[in-house]
Amino acid sequence: MKRCAIHKCWVFSLIVLIALPCAALSQGAPQPGQVGPYAIRTSVDLVVLQATVRDHKGAPVPGLRKENFQVYEDKVPQQIESFSHEDVPVTVGLVIDNSGSMRSKRSDVITAAMAFVRSSNPADQMFVVNFNEHVSMGLPAALPFTNNAAQLETALSGNAISGMTALYDAIATGLEQLQRGKWDKKVLIVVSDGGDNASKRNLAQVLSTVNQSNAVIYTMGIFDETDEDRNPRVLRQLSRASGGEAFFPKTLQEILPICEQIAHEIRSQYSIAFVPTNRKQDGTYRTIEVKAYSSSGGRRLSVITRAGFSIPSTLHSTDSNPDNRP
C-alpha cells in the first residue's frame, strides 16, 4: 500500500481497516462486517477509532459487540460500518527524553520501555526517537523498524543525557515515522517532563498534526515537583487529542507497571469505523464522542478515544482527481 506524508494522510486515504491476528490465518472466510486476515480495505471516507473501554472500577471490559457502542461526530449520531476487538499488529514509536533533567531517571525509563517491548505482539514494528535539544532516530538508518529487543535496548541507551528539550520536534518526527510503518494501528509512547525549550515547532502545530493523523499517543510525565520545566498540561493535551492517556508516576517504581498497562490496553482496544454523514473536507475540527453500554443491564461504561479530528481542505482537490490521490 502506498503511504503518504503525515499532513496529507488521514483516515480518509487508504486505510488498513481491520487486521485479524495471526491465528486467524487458519480460519475460514471472514464474518460479515469483518475483513479477512491482514487484508486491506480501501476507502476515501472511513474514520477508524481505537477505543479503550472500562467499567466503573476502572477495569477493562472485554466481549462487547458493535451493538454496545454509539458514535457521535459533532453530536450527530453516526452509523458504525465495521467493528473489531482483536490483538492486531501495531507500529509503535518510543519517544524518549534525553535532556539533562532526565539523568537520574534514565535506567528506570529504559527498564520500563523494555518491559513494554517484551509485552508487544511479535509482528509489531517498533522504533525509537531520542531527543534533547536535538532529535535523532535510535535505530540505524538502514533499520527503520524492528521487533528485536536487543536492538531496541541499544537504541534506547545510545545517547548521552544532556542539554535542553525539543519535545514538539520529537513528537513530529515520531508521527512522520509512524506513517512509514505498514500497520494501520499506530501508537506513540512519549516519556518526558512535558517541557519544551528548544523546538522549532510549537504546541499548536503539533496538535494540528495529531488531529490529522490516526496515531494514538500515550504520555508518561516523569519529573520532580521542583522541576521548573515540567508541563503536565501539555502531556494531557497530546494524549487527550489522540485518544491515548497521560500517566504521572509518583515514584520511579511505578513506571514499570504503567508501561505494562499501556501494552495491555493497546492489545485490548476496540476498533470502530464509521462513514461521516458530514462529507465536507473543509479543514474544520470535528468532535468525536463514543458511548458504550454493558451487555448485561445496559450500564454506561467509560470510553477513551480521540477527542476529534480534522481533514485538511487540500484533500478536496486531491480527491477530485483520482490520478493524484496519495
C-alpha positions as CSV (number, residue, x, y, z in Angstrom):
1,M,0.0,0.0,0.0
2,K,1.4,3.4,-0.9
3,R,2.0,5.6,2.1
4,C,1.6,9.4,2.2
5,A,3.0,12.2,4.2
6,I,1.6,12.9,7.6
7,H,-0.1,16.2,6.6
8,K,-2.0,14.5,3.8
9,C,-2.6,11.1,5.2
10,W,-5.6,11.0,7.5
11,V,-8.0,8.2,7.7
12,F,-9.7,9.4,4.5
13,S,-6.9,8.0,2.5
14,L,-6.0,4.3,2.1
15,I,-6.9,2.6,5.4
16,V,-6.0,-0.8,6.8
17,L,-9.4,-1.2,8.4
18,I,-9.2,-4.4,10.3
19,A,-6.3,-6.8,10.6
20,L,-7.0,-10.1,12.3
21,P,-4.4,-11.9,14.4
22,C,-2.0,-14.5,13.0
23,A,-4.2,-17.3,14.3
24,A,-7.0,-16.2,12.0
25,L,-4.9,-17.2,9.0
26,S,-6.1,-20.8,9.5
27,Q,-9.7,-19.8,9.8
28,G,-12.3,-19.8,7.0
29,A,-14.0,-16.8,5.3
30,P,-14.4,-13.6,7.3
31,Q,-17.6,-13.0,9.1
32,P,-19.9,-10.2,7.9
33,G,-18.6,-6.8,8.9
34,Q,-15.0,-8.0,9.0
35,V,-12.2,-8.1,6.6
36,G,-10.1,-11.2,6.1
37,P,-6.7,-11.9,7.8
38,Y,-4.4,-8.9,7.4
39,A,-6.5,-7.7,4.4
40,I,-6.5,-4.1,3.3
41,R,-9.8,-2.4,2.7
42,T,-9.5,1.0,0.9
43,S,-11.9,3.9,1.2
44,V,-11.8,7.7,1.0
45,D,-14.3,8.3,3.7
46,L,-13.9,5.9,6.6
47,V,-12.8,7.1,10.1
48,V,-11.2,4.4,12.2
49,L,-11.2,4.9,16.0
50,Q,-9.3,2.9,18.7
51,A,-11.3,2.8,21.9
52,T,-10.4,1.6,25.4
53,V,-13.4,0.7,27.5
54,R,-13.5,0.4,31.3
55,D,-16.2,-0.2,33.9
56,H,-16.9,2.0,36.9
57,K,-14.0,0.4,38.8
58,G,-11.5,1.2,36.0
59,A,-11.2,-2.4,34.8
60,P,-11.0,-3.2,31.1
61,V,-14.3,-4.5,29.6
62,P,-13.9,-7.3,27.0
63,G,-16.5,-9.1,24.9
64,L,-18.6,-6.1,23.8
65,R,-20.3,-6.1,20.4
66,K,-21.0,-3.4,17.8
67,E,-24.5,-3.0,19.3
68,N,-23.0,-1.9,22.6
69,F,-21.5,1.2,21.0
70,Q,-22.8,4.6,19.8
71,V,-20.6,7.1,17.8
72,Y,-21.3,10.8,17.5
73,E,-19.5,13.3,15.3
74,D,-20.2,16.9,16.4
75,K,-23.1,15.4,18.4
76,V,-24.7,13.8,15.3
77,P,-25.2,10.0,15.5
78,Q,-23.1,8.0,13.1
79,Q,-23.6,4.5,11.8
80,I,-20.8,2.0,12.7
81,E,-19.7,0.4,9.5
82,S,-17.1,-2.1,10.9
83,F,-16.1,-3.3,14.3
84,S,-13.3,-5.4,15.7
85,H,-11.8,-6.5,19.0
86,E,-8.6,-8.3,18.1
87,D,-5.0,-8.2,19.0
88,V,-3.6,-6.8,15.8
89,P,0.0,-5.8,14.9
90,V,0.9,-2.2,15.7
91,T,3.5,0.3,14.5
92,V,4.9,1.8,17.7
93,G,7.3,4.7,18.4
94,L,9.1,5.1,21.7
95,V,9.8,8.9,22.1
96,I,12.3,9.3,24.9
97,D,13.5,12.5,26.6
98,N,17.3,12.5,26.9
99,S,17.6,16.1,28.3
100,G,19.6,16.8,31.4
101,S,16.6,16.7,33.7
102,M,16.1,13.0,33.0
103,R,19.6,11.9,34.1
104,S,18.6,10.4,37.4
105,K,15.7,8.5,35.8
106,R,17.5,7.1,32.8
107,S,17.8,3.5,33.9
108,D,14.2,3.2,35.1
109,V,12.9,4.6,31.9
110,I,14.9,2.1,29.8
111,T,13.8,-0.8,32.1
112,A,10.1,0.3,31.7
113,A,10.4,0.7,27.9
114,M,11.9,-2.7,27.6
115,A,9.0,-4.1,29.6
116,F,6.7,-2.6,27.0
117,V,8.8,-4.1,24.2
118,R,8.6,-7.6,25.7
119,S,4.8,-7.3,26.1
120,S,4.3,-6.5,22.4
121,N,2.9,-8.5,19.6
122,P,5.7,-10.4,17.8
123,A,4.5,-8.8,14.5
124,D,4.8,-5.2,15.8
125,Q,7.0,-2.7,14.1
126,M,8.9,-0.5,16.6
127,F,11.3,2.4,16.5
128,V,13.0,4.8,18.9
129,V,13.2,8.6,18.8
130,N,15.7,10.1,21.2
131,F,15.7,13.8,21.9
132,N,17.3,16.6,24.0
133,E,17.7,19.9,22.0
134,H,18.4,17.6,19.1
135,V,16.1,14.8,17.7
136,S,17.6,11.6,16.4
137,M,16.4,8.1,15.5
138,G,17.7,5.4,17.8
139,L,17.9,2.7,15.2
140,P,20.4,2.7,12.3
141,A,19.2,4.4,9.1
142,A,19.2,1.0,7.3
143,L,16.8,-0.4,10.0
144,P,13.7,1.9,10.3
145,F,11.7,-0.6,12.3
146,T,12.4,-3.7,14.4
147,N,10.8,-6.0,17.0
148,N,14.2,-7.3,18.2
149,A,14.5,-6.5,21.9
150,A,18.3,-6.2,21.9
151,Q,18.3,-3.7,19.0
152,L,15.7,-1.6,20.7
153,E,17.6,-1.6,24.0
154,T,20.7,-0.4,22.2
155,A,18.6,2.3,20.5
156,L,17.2,3.4,23.9
157,S,20.6,3.6,25.7
158,G,22.8,5.0,22.9
159,N,22.5,8.7,23.7
160,A,24.1,10.8,26.4
161,I,21.8,12.6,28.8
162,S,22.4,16.3,28.5
163,G,21.1,19.6,27.1
164,M,17.6,21.2,26.6
165,T,14.3,19.7,25.4
166,A,12.8,19.7,21.9
167,L,9.7,17.7,22.8
168,Y,7.4,19.1,20.0
169,D,10.0,18.4,17.3
170,A,10.5,14.9,18.6
171,I,6.8,14.1,18.5
172,A,6.5,15.5,15.0
173,T,9.4,13.2,14.0
174,G,7.7,10.2,15.6
175,L,4.4,10.9,13.8
176,E,6.2,11.1,10.5
177,Q,8.0,7.8,11.1
178,L,4.7,6.1,12.1
179,Q,3.3,6.8,8.7
180,R,6.1,4.8,7.1
181,G,5.0,1.7,9.0
182,K,2.9,-0.9,7.4
183,W,0.3,-1.4,10.1
184,D,-2.7,0.9,10.3
185,K,-2.8,0.9,14.1
186,K,-0.1,3.4,15.1
187,V,1.0,4.4,18.6
188,L,3.5,6.8,20.2
189,I,4.8,6.3,23.7
190,V,6.2,9.6,24.9
191,V,8.4,9.8,28.1
192,S,9.2,13.3,29.1
193,D,8.6,16.0,31.7
194,G,6.4,17.8,29.2
195,G,8.5,20.9,29.0
196,D,9.9,22.3,25.7
197,N,12.6,25.0,25.4
198,A,14.3,24.0,22.1
199,S,11.8,23.1,19.4
200,K,11.3,24.8,16.1
201,R,7.7,23.8,16.2
202,N,5.1,25.0,18.7
203,L,2.4,23.1,20.5
204,A,-0.4,24.3,18.2
205,Q,1.4,23.0,15.2
206,V,2.0,19.6,16.8
207,L,-1.7,19.3,17.9
208,S,-2.8,20.2,14.4
209,T,-0.7,17.3,13.1
210,V,-2.1,15.0,15.7
211,N,-5.7,15.9,14.7
212,Q,-4.9,15.0,11.1
213,S,-3.3,11.7,12.0
214,N,-4.6,8.3,13.1
215,A,-2.0,7.9,15.8
216,V,-2.8,7.3,19.5
217,I,-0.3,9.0,21.9
218,Y,0.4,7.7,25.4
219,T,2.4,10.1,27.5
220,M,4.3,9.5,30.8
221,G,5.3,12.5,32.8
222,I,8.4,11.9,34.8
223,F,9.5,14.9,36.9
224,D,10.1,16.2,40.3
225,E,7.8,18.8,41.8
226,T,10.9,21.2,41.9
227,D,11.4,20.7,38.1
228,E,10.8,24.1,36.6
229,D,10.5,22.7,33.1
230,R,7.7,20.3,33.9
231,N,4.4,20.7,31.9
232,P,1.9,18.0,32.7
233,R,-0.8,20.0,30.9
234,V,0.9,19.5,27.5
235,L,1.2,15.8,28.1
236,R,-2.5,15.6,28.9
237,Q,-3.4,17.7,25.8
238,L,-1.5,15.4,23.5
239,S,-2.9,12.2,24.9
240,R,-6.5,13.5,25.0
241,A,-6.4,14.8,21.4
242,S,-5.2,11.4,20.1
243,G,-7.3,9.1,22.2
244,G,-4.5,7.9,24.5
245,E,-3.8,8.6,28.1
246,A,-1.4,10.5,30.3
247,F,0.3,8.9,33.2
248,F,2.2,10.6,36.0
249,P,4.0,8.1,38.2
250,K,4.7,9.3,41.8
251,T,7.7,7.1,42.1
252,L,10.1,5.5,39.7
253,Q,8.9,2.1,40.8
254,E,5.5,2.9,39.2
255,I,7.0,3.4,35.7
256,L,7.3,-0.4,35.0
257,P,3.6,-1.3,35.7
258,I,2.4,1.7,33.8
259,C,4.3,0.6,30.7
260,E,2.9,-2.9,31.1
261,Q,-0.6,-1.4,31.4
262,I,-0.2,0.6,28.2
263,A,0.9,-2.5,26.4
264,H,-2.1,-4.4,27.6
265,E,-4.5,-1.6,26.6
266,I,-3.1,-1.4,23.1
267,R,-3.7,-5.2,22.8
268,S,-7.3,-5.0,24.0
269,Q,-8.7,-1.9,22.3
270,Y,-11.8,-1.9,20.2
271,S,-11.5,-0.7,16.5
272,I,-14.6,1.2,15.4
273,A,-15.1,2.6,11.8
274,F,-17.8,4.9,10.6
275,V,-18.5,7.0,7.5
276,P,-19.2,10.6,8.5
277,T,-22.5,12.0,7.5
278,N,-20.7,15.3,7.1
279,R,-18.8,14.8,3.8
280,K,-17.3,18.2,3.7
281,Q,-13.5,18.4,3.5
282,D,-13.1,22.0,4.7
283,G,-10.3,21.6,7.3
284,T,-12.6,22.3,10.3
285,Y,-12.2,20.4,13.5
286,R,-14.9,17.8,14.3
287,T,-15.5,16.4,17.8
288,I,-16.0,12.7,18.5
289,E,-17.8,11.0,21.3
290,V,-18.1,7.3,21.7
291,K,-20.6,5.8,24.2
292,A,-20.6,2.2,25.3
293,Y,-23.0,0.2,27.4
294,S,-22.6,-3.2,29.2
295,S,-24.2,-6.2,27.7
296,S,-25.9,-7.1,30.9
297,G,-28.1,-4.3,32.3
298,G,-27.0,-1.6,29.8
299,R,-24.8,0.2,32.3
300,R,-22.9,3.1,30.8
301,L,-19.2,2.4,30.5
302,S,-16.1,4.7,30.3
303,V,-14.7,5.1,26.8
304,I,-11.3,6.6,26.0
305,T,-10.8,7.5,22.3
306,R,-9.6,10.5,20.4
307,A,-11.4,13.8,21.1
308,G,-11.8,14.7,17.4
309,F,-10.1,15.1,14.1
310,S,-9.7,17.5,11.2
311,I,-9.3,16.9,7.4
312,P,-7.1,19.3,5.5
313,S,-9.1,21.2,3.0
314,T,-6.4,20.5,0.4
315,L,-7.7,16.9,0.3
316,H,-10.8,18.1,-1.5
317,S,-8.9,19.0,-4.7
318,T,-6.8,15.8,-4.3
319,D,-9.8,13.6,-4.0
320,S,-11.4,15.1,-7.1
321,N,-8.5,13.8,-9.2
322,P,-8.0,10.1,-8.6
323,D,-4.8,10.1,-10.5
324,N,-3.3,12.4,-7.9
325,R,-4.5,10.6,-4.8
326,P,-1.8,9.7,-2.2
